[in-house]
């Protein structure tokens, strides 16, 4: 198996080659396939814990070797992170799904060292507020790409996302995440020797270790692996892969997408225009065809 194009320890940003990009794209598609498969199986009365476990089983059955983080699920007003104050509140609960209730499925698998981190919003039935939020998310995908291509500071891009959400009449619920995270960098992880993935509060142990080492390197180099509206992200776009997740909330309903953005020394593009939210926007006339959208679909 080819070695992953791993950067030198003090490289400022990870620059994947074409082979690595294709492998990351494959894992991201696998992650979305898991979310779509589980979404089709959801029924009234199922709990968040059951939905998270279904994603986990599906992914392990399809070749996942480790986790950046193991799957999450949020139902009803928990999709908007209502009242979330501490990290433990993000963990799946015994909240039960009901008809016309929105849900978010989130998973971050690792296959042979390649990482994805996705978010998938849906509804069991119909929900007009969720439809509105999903439509409004399209503008954020375009805005983020445009401003990064302009080489705007990453904190400025995040603040522009927050401002657009408020202009749309919604709340920026990604600010409920620890560190008010809009996105985080993604790098290859060492391939596991153990067969059973090990997690700590849903995060893979190797992911926690890698993030810790990267955080120390990034601090010395003057950038943050956590992309937010805070001053810590007041620097030029850092080349590499970034898992971006704008999250909108309105009247107790939340919706987000999460997918990988590729930033180079002089350009940026979404890793894949075949994600479910993009296909939905295209079907509704809210997004151009893949070759026009700025992404580089396989």
Phi, psi and omega per residue, in radians:
X1 nan 2.327 -3.093
X2 -1.080 2.546 3.077
X3 -1.272 2.514 3.078
X4 -1.234 2.517 -3.122
X5 -1.303 1.278 -3.060
X6 -1.412 2.347 -3.110
X7 -1.301 2.842 2.979
X8 -1.108 2.698 -3.018
X9 -0.937 -0.629 -3.080
X10 -1.803 0.349 3.099
X11 -1.238 2.292 -3.101
X12 -1.476 1.584 -3.096
X13 1.681 2.520 -3.132
X14 -1.691 2.220 -3.097
X15 -1.928 1.700 -3.113
X16 -1.272 2.549 3.041
X17 -1.548 -3.116 -3.049
X18 -1.076 -0.698 3.129
X19 -1.080 -0.826 -3.129
X20 -1.103 -0.723 3.141
X21 -1.035 -0.721 3.134
X22 -1.147 -0.681 3.127
X23 -1.175 -0.732 3.073
X24 -1.066 -0.719 3.129
X25 -1.075 -0.730 3.129
X26 -1.089 -0.735 -3.135
X27 -1.197 -0.675 3.102
X28 -1.093 -0.726 3.107
X29 -1.130 -0.640 3.080
X30 -1.097 -0.753 -3.133
X31 -1.086 -0.748 3.110
X32 -1.197 -0.637 3.098
X33 -1.066 -0.664 3.096
X34 -1.100 -0.814 -3.137
X35 -1.076 -0.744 -3.135
X36 -1.164 -0.699 3.137
X37 -1.113 -0.754 -3.138
X38 -1.223 -0.672 3.117
X39 -1.000 -0.637 3.133
X40 -1.228 -0.363 -3.107
X41 -1.643 -0.150 -3.082
X42 -1.184 2.446 -3.126
X43 -2.438 2.712 3.082
X44 -0.930 2.401 3.124
X45 1.679 -0.286 3.097
X46 -1.249 2.576 -3.105
X47 -1.716 2.865 3.044
X48 -1.017 -0.707 3.140
X49 -1.074 -0.709 3.116
X50 -1.149 -0.712 3.128
X51 -1.143 -0.680 3.086
X52 -1.142 -0.740 -3.134
X53 -1.152 -0.654 3.099
X54 -1.069 -0.716 3.079
X55 -1.100 -0.756 -3.114
X56 -1.059 -0.835 -3.126
X57 -1.098 -0.777 -3.126
X58 -1.050 -0.792 -3.090
X59 -1.202 -0.733 3.106
X60 -1.117 -0.581 3.093
X61 -1.249 -0.269 -3.093
X62 -1.981 0.488 2.929
X63 1.720 0.097 3.128
X64 -1.186 2.355 -3.075
X65 -1.919 -0.256 -3.126
X66 -2.888 3.102 3.120
X67 -2.203 2.381 2.774
X68 -1.247 -0.889 2.809
X69 -2.526 2.567 3.102
X70 -1.300 2.920 -2.932
X71 -1.135 2.596 3.012
X72 -2.043 2.827 2.972
X73 -2.634 2.439 3.098
X74 -2.323 2.361 -3.103
X75 -2.078 2.634 3.005
X76 1.041 -2.377 -3.102
X77 -1.200 -0.214 3.065
X78 -1.228 -0.296 3.041
X79 -1.150 -0.384 3.100
X80 -1.719 0.158 3.140
X81 0.958 0.741 -3.119
X82 -1.089 2.109 3.067
X83 1.278 0.188 3.140
X84 -1.240 2.214 -3.141
X85 -2.219 -0.480 -3.102
X86 -2.234 2.770 -3.029
X87 -1.049 -0.597 -3.090
X88 -1.087 -0.389 -3.134
X89 -1.221 -0.280 3.117
X90 -1.377 -0.295 -3.088
X91 -1.178 2.578 3.116
X92 -1.031 2.525 -3.083
X93 -2.139 -3.012 3.066
X94 -1.573 0.266 3.049
X95 -1.009 2.288 -3.060
X96 -1.752 2.506 -3.132
X97 -1.363 2.462 3.108
X98 -2.194 2.887 3.095
X99 -1.024 2.413 3.115
X100 1.133 0.352 3.127
X101 -1.663 2.308 3.088
X102 -1.268 2.764 3.065
X103 -2.549 2.747 2.986
X104 -2.253 2.265 3.020
X105 -1.922 2.405 -3.048
X106 -2.465 2.228 3.076
X107 -2.533 2.747 -3.078
X108 -2.505 1.377 -3.083
X109 -1.455 2.839 3.032
X110 -2.205 2.290 3.064
X111 -2.221 1.999 3.129
X112 0.932 0.632 3.098
X113 1.605 -0.193 -3.136
X114 -1.625 2.391 -2.912
X115 -2.032 2.509 2.908
X116 -2.280 2.799 3.061
X117 -2.629 1.925 -3.009
X118 -2.211 2.749 3.001
X119 -2.307 2.380 -3.057
X120 -2.301 2.091 -3.135
X121 -1.840 2.398 3.132
X122 -2.701 -2.997 -3.114
X123 -2.584 2.531 3.050
X124 -1.578 1.496 -3.048
X125 2.019 -2.155 -3.115
X126 -2.341 2.540 3.085
X127 -2.705 1.897 -3.050
X128 -1.168 -0.567 3.115
X129 -1.161 -0.743 3.100
X130 -1.079 -0.725 3.098
X131 -1.004 -0.750 3.116
X132 -1.074 -0.820 -3.118
X133 -1.104 -0.745 3.140
X134 -1.110 -0.678 3.076
X135 -1.118 -0.778 -3.070
X136 -1.195 -0.383 3.112
X137 -1.135 -0.442 -3.104
X138 -1.016 -0.679 -3.126
X139 -1.119 -0.513 -3.124
X140 -1.296 -0.643 3.093
X141 -1.091 -0.717 3.123
X142 -1.218 -0.744 -3.103
X143 -1.094 -0.820 -3.108
X144 -1.037 -0.820 -3.131
X145 -1.082 -0.782 -3.099
X146 -1.080 -0.811 -3.070
X147 -1.253 -0.622 3.073
X148 -1.155 -0.686 3.085
X149 -1.105 -0.477 3.062
X150 -1.377 -0.059 3.137
X151 1.129 0.586 3.062
X152 -1.220 2.627 3.064
X153 -0.967 2.518 -3.041
X154 -1.132 -0.598 3.072
X155 -1.140 -0.636 3.115
X156 -1.134 -0.694 3.098
X157 -1.097 -0.779 3.132
X158 -1.091 -0.724 3.118
X159 -1.150 -0.588 3.088
X160 -1.148 -0.648 3.064
X161 -1.108 -0.807 3.121
X162 -1.025 -0.752 -3.110
X163 -1.142 -0.705 3.130
X164 -1.152 -0.695 3.108
X165 -1.047 -0.785 3.123
X166 -1.137 -0.682 3.103
X167 -1.091 -0.597 3.103
X168 -1.286 -0.173 3.130
X169 1.604 0.294 -3.094
X170 -1.996 -3.112 3.087
X171 -1.997 2.431 3.097
X172 -1.390 1.630 -3.006
X173 -1.411 -0.199 3.001
X174 -1.102 -0.310 3.112
X175 -1.256 -0.164 3.031
X176 -1.386 -0.318 3.107
X177 -1.123 2.703 2.986
X178 -0.923 2.349 -3.131
X179 1.173 0.243 3.103
X180 0.955 0.807 -2.941
X181 -1.291 2.140 2.937
X182 -1.520 -0.581 -3.088
X183 -2.802 2.915 3.042
X184 -2.510 2.683 3.137
X185 -1.307 2.676 3.140
X186 -2.218 2.256 3.090
X187 -2.301 2.785 3.103
X188 -1.050 2.582 3.085
X189 -1.904 2.562 3.081
X190 -0.986 2.510 3.133
X191 -1.254 2.431 -3.051
X192 -1.290 2.570 2.975
X193 -1.658 -0.601 3.106
X194 -1.359 2.624 -3.095
X195 -1.469 -0.484 -3.073
X196 -1.779 2.066 3.123
X197 -1.062 2.450 -3.141
X198 -1.997 2.303 -3.102
X199 -2.173 2.762 3.046
X200 -2.300 1.941 -3.036
X201 0.899 0.806 3.053
X202 1.400 -0.210 -3.138
X203 -1.688 2.385 3.109
X204 -1.070 2.448 -3.101
X205 -1.071 -0.679 3.120
X206 -1.175 -0.594 3.085
X207 -1.127 -0.738 3.124
X208 -1.095 -0.771 3.132
X209 -1.113 -0.765 -3.125
X210 -1.120 -0.743 3.126
X211 -1.112 -0.673 3.111
X212 -1.086 -0.811 3.113
X213 -1.117 -0.748 -3.133
X214 -1.112 -0.684 3.127
X215 -1.047 -0.685 3.121
X216 -1.173 -0.757 3.117
X217 -1.107 -0.803 -3.102
X218 -1.080 -0.703 -3.141
X219 -1.082 -0.740 3.102
X220 -1.094 -0.571 -3.076
X221 -1.584 -0.082 3.035
X222 1.514 0.505 3.073
X223 -2.471 2.957 -3.093
X224 -2.101 2.335 3.036
X225 -1.305 -0.152 3.041
X226 -1.815 2.095 -3.087
X227 -1.685 2.065 -3.104
X228 -2.571 -3.063 3.089
X229 -1.469 -0.008 -3.073
X230 -1.398 2.884 -3.088
X231 -1.087 -0.401 3.134
X232 -1.078 -0.384 3.114
X233 -1.765 0.288 -3.138
X234 -1.433 1.205 3.133
X235 -2.633 2.907 -3.138
X236 -1.096 2.749 3.082
X237 -0.954 2.286 -3.111
X238 -1.646 2.159 -3.140
X239 -1.016 2.506 3.109
X240 2.485 -2.843 3.108
X241 -1.823 2.343 -3.124
X242 -2.257 2.225 3.044
X243 -1.517 1.905 -2.984
X244 -1.846 2.344 -3.046
X245 -2.523 1.270 2.999
X246 -1.109 2.373 -2.995
X247 -2.295 2.052 -3.102
X248 -1.804 2.499 3.079
X249 -2.323 2.473 3.130
X250 -2.753 2.147 3.070
X251 0.886 0.808 3.056
X252 1.361 0.224 3.080
X253 -2.126 2.364 3.095
X254 -2.158 2.645 3.084
X255 -2.625 2.528 3.087
X256 -2.653 2.854 2.795
X257 -2.079 2.771 2.988
X258 -2.509 2.258 -3.116
X259 -2.795 2.970 -3.050
X260 -1.555 2.269 3.021
X261 -1.846 2.307 3.104
X262 -1.724 2.159 3.057
X263 -1.997 2.210 3.070
X264 -1.873 -3.051 3.131
X265 -1.154 -0.404 -3.051
X266 -2.391 0.029 -3.044
X267 -2.642 3.117 3.053
X268 -2.732 2.648 3.076
X269 -2.844 2.659 3.040
X270 -1.266 2.442 -3.050
X271 -1.077 -0.571 -3.005
X272 -2.653 2.285 3.055
X273 -1.734 0.317 3.116
X274 -1.809 0.269 -3.121
X275 -1.305 2.700 -3.054
X276 -0.998 -0.706 -3.116
X277 -1.173 -0.629 3.104
X278 -1.182 -0.734 3.095
X279 -1.053 -0.683 3.111
X280 -1.105 -0.808 3.131
X281 -1.082 -0.704 3.121
X282 -1.088 -0.723 3.129
X283 -1.138 -0.483 -3.119
X284 -1.704 0.099 3.124
X285 1.274 0.411 -3.097
X286 -1.790 -0.029 -3.084
X287 -2.585 2.452 3.124
X288 -1.157 2.980 3.032
X289 -1.091 2.736 -3.049
X290 -0.909 -0.716 -3.065
X291 -1.260 -0.184 3.140
X292 -1.848 -0.184 -2.935
X293 -1.455 -0.122 -3.124
X294 1.720 -0.305 3.086
X295 -1.424 3.063 3.127
X296 -2.218 1.333 -3.107
X297 -1.159 2.589 -3.131
X298 -1.263 nan nan
